[in-house]
Each structure stands twice: as structure tokens, then as C-alpha cells.
Amino acid sequence: MKAAIYCRLSKEDEKSGRQESESIHNQKTMLLRYAREQGYEVYGVYCDEDYSGADRDRPAFVQLLQDAREGRFQVLLVKTQSRFTRDMELAEKYLHGLFPQWGIRFIALVDHVDTADEAGKKSRQLNGLINEWYLEDLSANVRSVLTHKRRAGRYIAAFALYGYKKDPADSGHLVVDPPAAAVVREIYAMYLAGSGAARIAKALNSRNIPTPTQYRQGGGTSAGVWSKATVCRILTNRSYMGDLEQGRCRRVSYKCKKTVWLPREEWIVVPGTHQPIVEPAVFAQVQRMLASRSRSGGRGQVNPLAGKVFCGVCGAGMEQTCSGYRPADGSGPRRYFRCRMAQRAPGRCPGQPYVPAVQLQKLVLDCLCRQLEQAGPFLPPEDKKTAPGPGLEAERKRLQGEMERRQRALEQLYLDRGGGSLDQGRFETLRRDFLAQLEGLEKARAALEEQPEGPALTAEDWQRELNCPAALRRELVCLLVDRVTVFPPNEKGERVVEIQWGF
């Protein structure tokens, strides 16, 4: 009769001071001796090192099950039932389900488990339950320790955040890494100058600047290229202004590696834990610009008022459109702002406001200049925040809501699978569908809109622009204008435009 031997050593075993007694070598010795005493022919020895008993993707474990399914051996020997698995669902599935069907006898030497003994089924199930409790308690303890460290301002990730490196004297503290920090500062400067995330990523790639992963690996070229999502994460991470931001996501459960994003209010942020790379005022301005991001035109240029203009009849956002007429001077088609609702749902907005984009920009700029003249020298406080338009805010909330619903559905899916109410085939199909939907929603949420290129504003430029703006710049609109409401012309052909200022 042929027997297979399975050995496993987990990381927690090594850390517990029992490395010698729980070593792969000792397990092999014990099981080989037992097989020899029983007269079994050893088909193979399968070993997994540094794998948890809850991991279903252990390489040797997967191969063992494949060989068992093909009937290559008749007895499976392990030191304890927990060496095979600590997952109660897996123990029940194989010990009392598939192994008997495949004609395999399961024997665990130390805890006297033998599936040939029908009277021992309840004790095997009790072992499985105890092993499951062990995993659950261990997971809760580890999670509690990590949360405590995060709240204490300790950096707990395996690798330092791009732009920083771990302090050699204290691995829980970040110190600035000058070469990478210079790239981070450049990304913020480029965004303030008007470049969107896609354009920033393209510029970094054209200069062959290593991505964060490439940089961590010593400049290798196997980790891909800069992307909009990578730039977006850098632009929105508060850690770059000295506040340690952690706990953005968590695992669905200790049984799987799938993670879900948490609402922003649940993130753990500890102020002033390390040296900032980006000044708080710069970070705040970038967040204001991100909150007012809007789609660019065909040439990669965004109207300074995009996302700020709303219909005075129905309240819907107004979008840019092209007249289709191209002037002879080659200046391109004339652009207009029109009511989105009137265009997409005729009859719901009878007013149909429709205003040339250039005319509206000039009107807002003239009004802004008058406001600033009346207010005198003006410099907004660093903590001034411009509220995003309700149209954009509604879309962000919609995307976030859709993502949260699918994340909850995924969690329930794993629970249904763990409870045995869902077969593997159906589980995989639904899981792929949900993950694909989540990926699409994540791309939609993380997509940063293209911004017009232009020179960066120095502090003196800002002072001059705020007191006497020569043109309507996107940065000024994001900072100073909350909302522009356009009404249709009255009987005299006069158009009313209301502007809500952000100062």
C-alpha cells in the first residue's frame, strides 16, 4: 500500500520558539519511521514551509490533493490534523467527504486521528473546530496589535512609502529618501502647473524615471510603467505632508487574501509623525484642484469653469459642446456650455440655457476682478476649501456607493462559499464578475481629469493673480469660485448669471 507524507511549517511556529520540535526535518523523520513500521511504501513527501494552515494555495498541498484525486496513493500521513489544515471547511470536505470517495485513509499520529475509525468522526470534527478557533483568535490578536501600532503613529508596512525609507534605527519611523522625494515634489509641482495625472505619468515614463516598485527593486525594468492611478495615489496621500495615513483597506476575513477599501473616515491618520515632503499649503491646494477636476477637451485642454457651471432652470450641471462650425482663421470650433439634462432628457428642462464658453469665462473674470478690487489685497487662508459642484459630488458618491455594494456582495459571497451554500464553479464565476465590476468602478473613481499645461505659479505670481488676474486660470477658479448658475435669456434677451464665491 502506498502512502504520502505531508509536512508543514508556518511562520508563527518559527516565532514561537518551537522551531526544532516543529521542524520539517522532525516531521519527516517521525512519519517515515511510522510508514516503515506499518509496511507502507512511501509514494512521496510533500512539504510546505512558511505557509499558514488556513492557506488553500500552498504549492505542495495543492499537488498532494491532485495526486490524491488521481489515486496515486492510498494513505495520507501527517503529524497532526492541523498540519494538514486549520480550516474547518477543508477538514470536513476532505477527511469526511472526498478522501473516502477516493479511497484514501487519513492518519494524524500525534492526535490519534484515523479516518478508518468511524467512531472517531466527532473527535476529528472537534479538532477542526478548535483549529478554526485558533486561527480566528490569532487573526484578531494580530489585527489588534497592528491597529494599536497604527494609532501610535508607527509605520507597519513591509516597504517604505515611495519618497521615504525606513529609519535604520527605528523601522516604524519614516525618513525622507532624497532621490524619490524629488520625484514626489515634481509630481505635485506639475499638477499645480496644470498637468493632469495621465500627462504627469506620460512625462515620467518619457524620462525613464523608475516607478515606485522599480525604484524599490533597484531600478529594474520588470515592474511596468507609471500610470494615472499611481500618480493619483501620490497626490492624495496625506503621509507626504507629514501625517501618517494608514488603514485604507482591510482583509475580508482571515480565511482569504481579498481586501476591501474602507471609507475615508475609518482611515487611521496620525499628524506630524515624520518630515513632510510636500508643504501642507501645497497639499491642500492640490486637493482643492482634485475636487474640482473635470474632463478635458479633445486637445487635452480643460475649460477653467468645467464642473462649476449649472443650469438655473433645473439645477443640472452644464457640459461643454462644440458648434461644429470652424472659423476660417483655424482657431477651432466654437464651444458652448449647455444644460446636460436638456440634452439627455428633453422636456425635463424647458429653459435650455445655452451660453458661449468664451463669453461666460469673460463674464466670470470681470466679476472676479470687481470682487477682488472691492475686497482689497487678498490672500486666502491655507485651510480654505472650495466645495465641489453638486454634479461632480453626486457622481463621486454614486461610484463610491456602487463600489461599497459590490464589496459587501463579495463579502457575502465568501461567507456563502465558506458555509457550503455555494459550489466552487458558481463561486468563481460570481467572484470574477464582481471583481471585474469593482475594477471598472475603481478606474472610474481614480481617473483624474486632464488639466491644461502652463507655467507653475510662484508665491509672488499667486499674490499678483489673486489681486489682479490677467486671465481666468483653472487654479483660480478652483480656489475662488464655488458655483456659476446660468439662466436662459429673458424677454429682452438679457441673460442672468449668478456666481457663488469661495471667499
RODO-2510 file (C-alpha; in nm, 4 decimals, decimal comma):
residues 503
     n   res          X          Y          Z
     1     m     0,0000     0,0000     0,0000
     2     k     0,1363     0,3407    -0,0962
     3     a     0,1450     0,6290     0,1494
     4     a     0,2002     1,0017     0,1050
     5     i     0,3619     1,2153     0,3742
     6     y     0,2664     1,5794     0,4218
     7     c     0,4665     1,8261     0,6377
     8     r     0,4021     2,1922     0,7021
     9     l     0,5836     2,4636     0,8966
    10     s     0,4209     2,8040     0,9444
    11     k     0,5819     3,1364     1,0263
    12     e     0,4096     3,1554     1,3642
    13     d     0,5675     2,8219     1,4583
    14     e     0,9136     2,9630     1,3940
    15     k     0,8446     3,2681     1,6053
    16     s     0,7106     3,0679     1,8974
    17     g     1,0491     2,9213     1,9895
    18     r     0,9483     2,5679     1,8860
    19     q     1,1359     2,5655     1,5573
    20     e     1,3280     2,2477     1,6377
    21     s     1,0292     2,0380     1,7545
    22     e     0,8054     2,1598     1,4726
    23     s     1,0676     2,1483     1,2018
    24     i     1,0103     1,9839     0,8690
    25     h     1,3027     1,7511     0,9402
    26     n     1,1467     1,6142     1,2590
    27     q     0,8075     1,5709     1,0959
    28     k     0,9642     1,3788     0,8090
    29     t     1,1617     1,1555     1,0464
    30     m     0,8577     1,0685     1,2560
    31     l     0,6301     0,9954     0,9599
    32     l     0,8878     0,7977     0,7619
    33     r     0,9548     0,5800     1,0646
    34     y     0,5815     0,5174     1,1123
    35     a     0,5383     0,4306     0,7421
    36     r     0,8275     0,1852     0,7668
    37     e     0,6822     0,0211     1,0795
    38     q     0,3431    -0,0212     0,9111
    39     g     0,4958    -0,1580     0,5938
    40     y     0,3776     0,1283     0,3728
    41     e     0,5574     0,2139     0,0511
    42     v     0,6225     0,5895     0,0523
    43     y     0,4915     0,7390    -0,2711
    44     g     0,6120     1,0928    -0,1980
    45     v     0,6905     1,3523     0,0685
    46     y     0,5148     1,6886     0,0300
    47     c     0,6469     1,9874     0,2267
    48     d     0,5244     2,3459     0,2641
    49     e     0,7401     2,5886     0,4616
    50     d     0,6230     2,9296     0,5859
    51     y     0,2580     2,8691     0,4997
    52     s    -0,0402     2,9153     0,7280
    53     g    -0,2784     2,6276     0,7908
    54     a    -0,5569     2,8468     0,6530
    55     d    -0,3833     2,8951     0,3172
    56     r    -0,5546     2,6944     0,0439
    57     d    -0,2910     2,7733    -0,2177
    58     r     0,0084     2,6019    -0,0566
    59     p     0,2066     2,4576    -0,3521
    60     a     0,2786     2,1130    -0,2049
    61     f    -0,0733     2,0961    -0,0572
    62     v    -0,2291     2,1608    -0,3988
    63     q    -0,0064     1,8958    -0,5612
    64     l    -0,0907     1,6492    -0,2828
    65     l    -0,4632     1,6877    -0,3460
    66     q    -0,4136     1,6497    -0,7207
    67     d    -0,2218     1,3226    -0,6719
    68     a    -0,4839     1,2025    -0,4232
    69     r    -0,7596     1,2745    -0,6746
    70     e    -0,5713     1,0629    -0,9317
    71     g    -0,5385     0,7719    -0,6879
    72     r    -0,1583     0,7702    -0,6705
    73     f    -0,1572     0,6649    -0,3018
    74     q    -0,3983     0,5130    -0,0511
    75     v    -0,2802     0,6547     0,2856
    76     l    -0,2002     1,0114     0,3870
    77     l     0,0254     1,0587     0,6917
    78     v     0,0613     1,3866     0,8853
    79     k     0,1910     1,4711     1,2313
    80     t    -0,1306     1,6423     1,3455
    81     q    -0,4596     1,7258     1,1802
    82     s    -0,3685     2,0959     1,1997
    83     r    -0,0587     2,0312     0,9836
    84     f    -0,2962     1,9321     0,7022
    85     t    -0,5288     2,2301     0,7537
    86     r    -0,6682     2,4563     1,0243
    87     d    -0,9673     2,5433     0,8069
    88     m    -1,2680     2,3516     0,9379
    89     e    -1,4397     2,3624     0,5992
    90     l    -1,1401     2,1993     0,4279
    91     a    -1,1037     1,9364     0,7020
    92     e    -1,4673     1,8347     0,6659
    93     k    -1,4546     1,8460     0,2868
    94     y    -1,1583     1,6106     0,2542
    95     l    -1,1499     1,3952     0,5694
    96     h    -1,5192     1,3049     0,5607
    97     g    -1,6072     1,3852     0,2011
    98     l    -1,3594     1,3383    -0,0801
    99     f    -1,0942     1,1182     0,0812
   100     p    -1,3418     0,8322     0,1461
   101     q    -1,4622     0,8667    -0,2150
   102     w    -1,1043     0,8492    -0,3431
   103     g    -1,0226     0,5521    -0,1200
   104     i    -0,7701     0,7412     0,0941
   105     r    -0,7143     0,6804     0,4643
   106     f    -0,6060     0,9881     0,6632
   107     i    -0,3840     0,9368     0,9697
   108     a    -0,2530     1,2060     1,2083
   109     l    -0,0083     1,0447     1,4506
   110     v     0,0086     1,2830     1,7463
   111     d    -0,3645     1,3477     1,7955
   112     h    -0,4635     0,9880     1,7022
   113     v    -0,6778     1,0819     1,4033
   114     d    -0,7628     0,7906     1,1728
   115     t    -1,0495     0,8074     0,9265
   116     a    -1,0618     0,4257     0,9269
   117     d    -1,2119     0,4613     1,2749
   118     e    -1,5734     0,5649     1,2183
   119     a    -1,6237     0,6223     1,5909
   120     g    -1,3626     0,8991     1,5846
   121     k    -1,5529     1,1265     1,3472
   122     k    -1,6823     1,3551     1,6230
   123     s    -1,3344     1,3991     1,7717
   124     r    -1,1979     1,4865     1,4259
   125     q    -1,4693     1,7452     1,3822
   126     l    -1,3952     1,8831     1,7274
   127     n    -1,0270     1,9078     1,6317
   128     g    -1,1278     2,1004     1,3222
   129     l    -1,3376     2,3413     1,5292
   130     i    -1,0536     2,4015     1,7772
   131     n    -0,8089     2,4624     1,4915
   132     e    -1,0551     2,7094     1,3390
   133     w    -1,0848     2,8946     1,6712
   134     y    -0,7075     2,9126     1,6917
   135     l    -0,6921     3,0841     1,3526
   136     e    -0,9702     3,3259     1,4427
   137     d    -0,8090     3,4220     1,7750
   138     l    -0,4671     3,4591     1,6155
   139     s    -0,6094     3,6832     1,3435
   140     a    -0,7924     3,9009     1,5975
   141     n    -0,4798     3,9360     1,8114
   142     v    -0,2591     4,0290     1,5158
   143     r    -0,5159     4,2789     1,3878
   144     s    -0,5439     4,4376     1,7329
   145     v    -0,1660     4,4766     1,7626
   146     l    -0,1375     4,6305     1,4151
   147     t    -0,4228     4,8742     1,4849
   148     h    -0,2560     4,9789     1,8099
   149     k     0,0712     5,0417     1,6275
   150     r    -0,1043     5,2452     1,3571
   151     r    -0,2795     5,4625     1,6166
   152     a     0,0538     5,5137     1,7915
   153     g     0,1977     5,6540     1,4689
   154     r     0,4113     5,3507     1,3876
   155     y     0,4646     5,2657     1,0220
   156     i     0,3870     4,8935     0,9815
   157     a     0,4031     4,8199     0,6081
   158     a     0,6716     4,5855     0,4790
   159     f     0,8150     4,8515     0,2462
   160     a     0,8541     5,2241     0,2987
   161     l     0,6211     5,4642     0,1197
   162     y     0,7714     5,5933    -0,2065
   163     g     0,9680     5,9081    -0,1263
   164     y     1,0703     5,7735     0,2134
   165     k     1,2824     5,4962     0,3599
   166     k     1,2660     5,3231     0,6939
   167     d     1,4777     5,4733     0,9681
   168     p     1,7728     5,2344     1,0229
   169     a     1,7440     5,2961     1,3968
   170     d     1,3640     5,2521     1,4082
   171     s     1,1789     5,0569     1,1379
   172     g     0,8461     5,2089     1,2483
   173     h     0,9619     5,5593     1,1572
   174     l     0,9949     5,7098     0,8085
   175     v     1,2789     5,9343     0,6940
   176     v     1,2986     6,1216     0,3632
   177     d     1,4676     5,9452     0,0718
   178     p     1,6056     6,2427    -0,1288
   179     p     1,6039     6,0964    -0,4865
   180     a     1,2464     5,9644    -0,4632
   181     a     1,1277     6,2681    -0,2663
   182     a     1,2425     6,4913    -0,5521
   183     v     1,0149     6,2995    -0,7906
   184     v     0,7211     6,3354    -0,5493
   185     r     0,7732     6,7121    -0,5269
   186     e     0,7921     6,7310    -0,9061
   187     i     0,4620     6,5448    -0,9393
   188     y     0,2914     6,7982    -0,7106
   189     a     0,4514     7,0885    -0,8966
   190     m     0,3403     6,9517    -1,2335
   191     y    -0,0144     6,9096    -1,1117
   192     l    -0,0248     7,2628    -0,9713
   193     a     0,1067     7,3844    -1,3065
   194     g    -0,1936     7,2305    -1,4799
   195     s    -0,0850     6,8836    -1,5898
   196     g    -0,3272     6,6006    -1,5182
   197     a    -0,2310     6,2611    -1,3802
   198     a    -0,2144     6,0970    -1,7233
   199     r     0,0116     6,3693    -1,8575
   200     i     0,2351     6,3505    -1,5499
   201     a     0,2647     5,9730    -1,5879
   202     k     0,3497     6,0129    -1,9563
   203     a     0,6197     6,2692    -1,8753
   204     l     0,7766     6,0460    -1,6105
   205     n     0,7746     5,7487    -1,8479
   206     s     0,9318     5,9528    -2,1284
   207     r     1,2216     6,0356    -1,8966
   208     n     1,2561     5,6713    -1,7875
   209     i     1,2070     5,7574    -1,4208
   210     p     1,1666     5,4287    -1,2277
   211     t     0,8212     5,3576    -1,0888
   212     p     0,7906     5,3132    -0,7092
   213     t     0,8162     4,9351    -0,7495
   214     q     1,1124     4,9606    -0,9850
   215     y     1,2852     5,2035    -0,7511
   216     r     1,2353     4,9701    -0,4561
   217     q     1,3835     4,6836    -0,6581
   218     g     1,6903     4,8839    -0,7510
   219     g     1,5831     5,0290    -1,0849
   220     g     1,4721     4,7111    -1,2623
   221     t     1,2501     4,7348    -1,5690
   222     s     1,0115     4,4469    -1,4938
   223     a     0,7566     4,6351    -1,2872
   224     g     0,5688     4,8224    -1,5597
   225     v     0,5297     5,1969    -1,6135
   226     w     0,3877     5,4988    -1,4361
   227     s     0,0083     5,5114    -1,4512
   228     k    -0,2649     5,7618    -1,3668
   229     a    -0,3611     5,5530    -1,0634
   230     t    -0,0060     5,5608    -0,9251
   231     v     0,0168     5,9377    -0,9660
   232     c    -0,3272     5,9772    -0,8096
   233     r    -0,2249     5,7786    -0,5011
   234     i     0,0767     6,0042    -0,4537
   235     l    -0,1315     6,3200    -0,4966
   236     t    -0,3905     6,2121    -0,2383
   237     n    -0,1751     6,0534     0,0349
   238     r    -0,1560     6,2742     0,3445
   239     s     0,1618     6,0979     0,4519
   240     y     0,3508     6,3234     0,2113
   241     m     0,2722     6,6272     0,4275
   242     g     0,3968     6,4560     0,7439
   243     d     0,0728     6,2942     0,8675
   244     l     0,0980     5,9159     0,8718
   245     e    -0,2038     5,7752     0,6844
   246     q    -0,2654     5,4000     0,7181
   247     g    -0,5505     5,1502     0,7319
   248     r    -0,7080     5,2352     0,3968
   249     c    -0,8158     4,8756     0,3411
   250     r    -0,8666     4,5510     0,5290
   251     r    -0,8991     4,1835     0,4539
   252     v    -1,2457     4,0415     0,4011
   253     s    -1,1643     3,7701     0,6566
   254     y    -0,8694     3,5764     0,7924
   255     k    -0,9584     3,2956     0,5507
   256     c    -0,8870     3,4860     0,2294
   257     k    -0,6422     3,7430     0,0945
   258     k    -0,9063     3,9625    -0,0674
   259     t    -0,9039     4,3213     0,0627
   260     v    -1,1724     4,5891     0,0566
   261     w    -1,1305     4,9652     0,0696
   262     l    -1,2601     5,1374     0,3816
   263     p    -1,4454     5,4715     0,3942
   264     r    -1,2128     5,7666     0,4437
   265     e    -1,3497     5,8335     0,7928
   266     e    -1,2217     5,4918     0,9050
   267     w    -0,8626     5,5511     0,7925
   268     i    -0,6074     5,5975     1,0695
   269     v    -0,4217     5,9284     1,0406
   270     v    -0,1655     6,0433     1,2973
   271     p    -0,0432     6,4035     1,2452
   272     g     0,3218     6,5051     1,2494
   273     t     0,4915     6,1672     1,2686
   274     h     0,7696     6,2359     1,0180
   275     q     0,9293     6,5030     0,7999
   276     p     0,6973     6,6208     0,5206
   277     i     0,7984     6,6114     0,1559
   278     v     0,5178     6,8457     0,0479
   279     e     0,4147     7,1574     0,2377
   280     p     0,0606     7,1450     0,3853
   281     a    -0,0446     7,4516     0,1824
   282     v     0,0646     7,2827    -0,1408
   283     f    -0,1113     6,9584    -0,0484
   284     a    -0,4321     7,1460     0,0384
   285     q    -0,4287     7,3330    -0,2937
   286     v    -0,3823     7,0072    -0,4861
   287     q    -0,6800     6,8561    -0,3042
   288     r    -0,8939     7,1567    -0,3980
   289     m    -0,7941     7,1148    -0,7607
   290     l    -0,8634     6,7412    -0,7492
   291     a    -1,2079     6,8046    -0,6018
   292     s    -1,2888     7,0260    -0,8983
   293     r    -1,1389     6,8034    -1,1650
   294     s    -1,3254     6,7816    -1,4939
   295     r    -1,2885     6,6206    -1,8349
   296     s    -1,0652     6,7901    -2,0870
   297     g    -1,1456     6,8634    -2,4475
   298     g    -1,0127     6,6822    -2,7497
   299     r    -0,6830     6,8734    -2,7324
   300     g    -0,6250     6,7870    -2,3664
   301     q    -0,7352     7,1358    -2,2554
   302     v    -0,9991     7,1816    -1,9890
   303     n    -1,2246     7,4851    -1,9676
   304     p    -1,1391     7,6782    -1,6488
   305     l    -1,5091     7,6692    -1,5494
   306     a    -1,5656     7,2972    -1,6169
   307     g    -1,7556     7,1326    -1,3340
   308     k    -1,8591     7,4686    -1,1879
   309     v    -2,1430     7,5677    -1,4240
   310     f    -2,5066     7,4690    -1,3530
   311     c    -2,8447     7,5249    -1,5142
   312     g    -3,0622     7,7885    -1,3473
   313     v    -3,3835     7,6124    -1,4565
   314     c    -3,3369     7,2502    -1,3436
   315     g    -3,0125     7,2660    -1,1432
   316     a    -2,8309     7,0085    -1,3559
   317     g    -2,4663     7,0532    -1,4476
   318     m    -2,3838     7,2180    -1,7765
   319     e    -2,1409     7,0477    -2,0139
   320     q    -1,9260     7,1797    -2,2938
   321     t    -2,0272     7,1196    -2,6529
   322     c    -1,8951     7,2175    -2,9925
   323     s    -2,0932     7,4121    -3,2519
   324     g    -1,9386     7,2186    -3,5407
   325     y    -1,8524     7,5446    -3,7155
   326     r    -1,4810     7,6029    -3,7726
   327     p    -1,3807     7,9654    -3,8373
   328     a    -1,1593     8,0403    -4,1348
   329     d    -0,8773     8,1588    -3,9065
   330     g    -0,8254     7,7986    -3,7937
   331     s    -0,8949     7,8820    -3,4304
   332     g    -1,1070     7,5706    -3,3931
   333     p    -1,4774     7,5171    -3,3345
   334     r    -1,6719     7,7473    -3,1067
   335     r    -1,7573     7,5897    -2,7720
   336     y    -2,0680     7,6368    -2,5605
   337     f    -2,1996     7,5383    -2,2193
   338     r    -2,5394     7,3689    -2,2382
   339     c    -2,7682     7,2023    -1,9858
   340     r    -2,6894     6,8320    -1,9574
   341     m    -3,0488     6,7458    -1,8625
   342     a    -3,1970     6,9367    -2,1558
   343     q    -2,9679     6,7461    -2,3907
   344     r    -3,0184     6,3963    -2,2446
   345     a    -3,3792     6,4150    -2,1247
   346     p    -3,5722     6,6607    -2,3431
   347     g    -3,8783     6,8019    -2,1695
   348     r    -3,7306     6,7897    -1,8168
   349     c    -3,5600     7,1264    -1,8654
   350     p    -3,7745     7,3616    -2,0763
   351     g    -3,5386     7,6549    -2,0357
   352     q    -3,2395     7,5034    -2,2189
   353     p    -2,9730     7,7549    -2,1128
   354     y    -2,7033     7,7777    -2,3769
   355     v    -2,4070     8,0144    -2,3452
   356     p    -2,0782     8,0515    -2,5370
   357     a    -1,7862     7,9314    -2,3247
   358     v    -1,5621     8,2293    -2,4034
   359     q    -1,8419     8,4747    -2,3180
   360     l    -1,9045     8,3066    -1,9826
   361     q    -1,5328     8,2996    -1,8980
   362     k    -1,5014     8,6722    -1,9671
   363     l    -1,8084     8,7466    -1,7561
   364     v    -1,6760     8,5485    -1,4596
   365     l    -1,3300     8,7056    -1,4910
   366     d    -1,4763     9,0598    -1,4965
   367     c    -1,6898     8,9836    -1,1915
   368     l    -1,3934     8,8286    -1,0135
   369     c    -1,1786     9,1351    -1,0764
   370     r    -1,4503     9,3640    -0,9366
   371     q    -1,4861     9,1442    -0,6285
   372     l    -1,1135     9,1493    -0,5649
   373     e    -1,0925     9,5260    -0,6149
   374     q    -1,3668     9,5764    -0,3544
   375     a    -1,2041     9,3309    -0,1132
   376     g    -0,8588     9,4909    -0,1429
   377     p    -0,5355     9,2868    -0,1166
   378     f    -0,6446     8,9293    -0,0759
   379     l    -0,4695     8,6084     0,0152
   380     p    -0,6886     8,3105     0,1132
   381     p    -0,6070     8,1146     0,4294
   382     e    -0,4246     7,7850     0,3817
   383     d    -0,7175     7,5837     0,5108
   384     k    -0,9677     7,7415     0,2684
   385     k    -1,1588     7,4698     0,0898
   386     t    -1,3614     7,5079    -0,2271
   387     a    -1,6734     7,2958    -0,2321
   388     p    -1,7010     7,0772    -0,5428
   389     g    -2,0039     7,1210    -0,7608
   390     p    -2,3030     6,9045    -0,6654
   391     g    -2,2966     6,7316    -1,0042
   392     l    -1,9427     6,6053    -0,9539
   393     e    -2,0058     6,5276    -0,5885
   394     a    -2,3146     6,3253    -0,6779
   395     e    -2,1179     6,1237    -0,9320
   396     r    -1,8411     6,0538    -0,6797
   397     k    -2,0964     5,9414    -0,4223
   398     r    -2,2662     5,7222    -0,6809
   399     l    -1,9406     5,5492    -0,7742
   400     q    -1,8473     5,5032    -0,4086
   401     g    -2,1896     5,3592    -0,3336
   402     e    -2,1655     5,1157    -0,6240
   403     m    -1,8227     5,0012    -0,5068
   404     e    -1,9395     4,9535    -0,1480
   405     r    -2,2389     4,7478    -0,2639
   406     r    -2,0180     4,5164    -0,4664
   407     q    -1,7690     4,4868    -0,1830
   408     r    -2,0485     4,3820     0,0513
   409     a    -2,1685     4,1370    -0,2110
   410     l    -1,8175     3,9919    -0,2345
   411     e    -1,8011     3,9512     0,1429
   412     q    -2,1343     3,7703     0,1408
   413     l    -2,0120     3,5570    -0,1479
   414     y    -1,7136     3,4361     0,0545
   415     l    -1,9378     3,3687     0,3527
   416     d    -2,1780     3,1669     0,1367
   417     r    -1,8875     2,9688    -0,0023
   418     g    -1,7459     2,9092     0,3453
   419     g    -2,0875     2,7955     0,4675
   420     g    -2,1177     2,5442     0,1868
   421     s    -2,4263     2,7009     0,0261
   422     l    -2,2373     2,7838    -0,2963
   423     d    -2,0427     2,5413    -0,5134
   424     q    -1,6912     2,6254    -0,6350
   425     g    -1,7850     2,6789    -1,0006
   426     r    -2,0630     2,9258    -0,9279
   427     f    -1,8457     3,0955    -0,6652
   428     e    -1,5608     3,1539    -0,9128
   429     t    -1,7987     3,2869    -1,1809
   430     l    -1,9619     3,5362    -0,9445
   431     r    -1,6287     3,6336    -0,7913
   432     r    -1,4788     3,7158    -1,1330
   433     d    -1,7854     3,9197    -1,2257
   434     f    -1,7762     4,1216    -0,9041
   435     l    -1,4010     4,1792    -0,9293
   436     a    -1,4344     4,2952    -1,2911
   437     q    -1,7114     4,5361    -1,1921
   438     l    -1,5065     4,6648    -0,8993
   439     e    -1,2053     4,7174    -1,1231
   440     g    -1,4129     4,9233    -1,3657
   441     l    -1,5608     5,1322    -1,0860
   442     e    -1,2198     5,1838    -0,9289
   443     k    -1,0799     5,3091    -1,2600
   444     a    -1,3745     5,5463    -1,2972
   445     r    -1,3278     5,6792    -0,9448
   446     a    -0,9494     5,7071    -0,9627
   447     a    -0,9382     5,8635    -1,3101
   448     l    -0,8027     6,2163    -1,2812
   449     e    -0,9064     6,4615    -1,5425
   450     e    -0,6562     6,6215    -1,7804
   451     q    -0,5536     6,9752    -1,6907
   452     p    -0,4142     7,2399    -1,9255
   453     e    -0,0402     7,2810    -1,9295
   454     g     0,1072     7,6062    -1,8133
   455     p     0,3880     7,7522    -1,6048
   456     a     0,3775     7,6916    -1,2324
   457     l     0,2770     7,9858    -1,0149
   458     t     0,5289     8,1118    -0,7617
   459     a     0,4162     8,2735    -0,4362
   460     e     0,4593     8,6183    -0,5978
   461     d     0,2576     8,5020    -0,9010
   462     w    -0,0232     8,3899    -0,6741
   463     q    -0,0295     8,7232    -0,4934
   464     r    -0,0446     8,9101    -0,8260
   465     e    -0,3044     8,6749    -0,9747
   466     l    -0,5274     8,6981    -0,6680
   467     n    -0,5256     9,0743    -0,6681
   468     c    -0,5250     9,1401    -1,0429
   469     p    -0,5866     8,8244    -1,2509
   470     a    -0,4979     8,8703    -1,6171
   471     a    -0,6829     8,5585    -1,7294
   472     l    -0,9228     8,3055    -1,5864
   473     r    -0,6943     8,0211    -1,4792
   474     r    -0,8160     7,6822    -1,3641
   475     e    -0,6269     7,7192    -1,0352
   476     l    -0,8072     8,0471    -0,9591
   477     v    -1,1485     7,9004    -1,0361
   478     c    -1,0883     7,6006    -0,8101
   479     l    -0,9790     7,8330    -0,5308
   480     l    -1,2220     8,1247    -0,5617
   481     v    -1,5393     8,0092    -0,7405
   482     d    -1,7890     7,7701    -0,5864
   483     r    -2,0692     7,7734    -0,8444
   484     v    -2,1838     7,9553    -1,1583
   485     t    -2,5590     7,9353    -1,2302
   486     v    -2,6760     8,0270    -1,5813
   487     f    -3,0367     8,1245    -1,6557
   488     p    -3,1947     8,1482    -2,0043
   489     p    -3,2366     8,4934    -2,1628
   490     n    -3,5444     8,6889    -2,0585
   491     e    -3,7914     8,8575    -2,2941
   492     k    -3,5438     9,1389    -2,3520
   493     g    -3,2693     8,8927    -2,4421
   494     e    -3,0807     8,9632    -2,1195
   495     r    -2,9097     8,6673    -1,9552
   496     v    -2,8787     8,6350    -1,5774
   497     v    -2,5716     8,4630    -1,4333
   498     e    -2,5317     8,4090    -1,0595
   499     i    -2,1872     8,3424    -0,9116
   500     q    -2,1237     8,1957    -0,5675
   501     w    -1,7756     8,2843    -0,4480
   502     g    -1,5480     8,0677    -0,2372
   503     f    -1,4132     8,3590    -0,0303
***
